Amino acid sequence: MWLGNSLKGWYIDRGQVIGMRQAIMTSPGEIEIKRLTRNGGTIQAAFKTARAQEISLFAPGEIKTIAVKKGQVATWNLNNPRGRRLSLPAGQEVLLELHFGGR
């Protein structure tokens, strides 16, 4: 999964990341990645941000489904089948689960 903008981001191939902060250059604040787990074509990601903001999220393959398991998140498609735009609320932990195909 790749999170960020065209200038900065990070990628996880498999496994789990816990408790990481990512400052995205064009965003007004940091995003705390509470947990990020990838198991095959499924990614679960828990985020928290102090300020409401929009981010772009990209998977290694075409995103088939994305479900909000916790919190209030608006999602919409990008012009890329591997990506989604997310609107994260301030001060609220959100949990997403996405399924992707390919890779």
Protein Blocks (a to p, Z undefined) as FASTA:
>chain_A
ZZddfkbccddfbdcdehiadddfkbcbdcddfbacdehjaccdddddfbdcddddddfb
dcfbdcdfbdjddddddfbfkbccddddehiacddddddehZZ
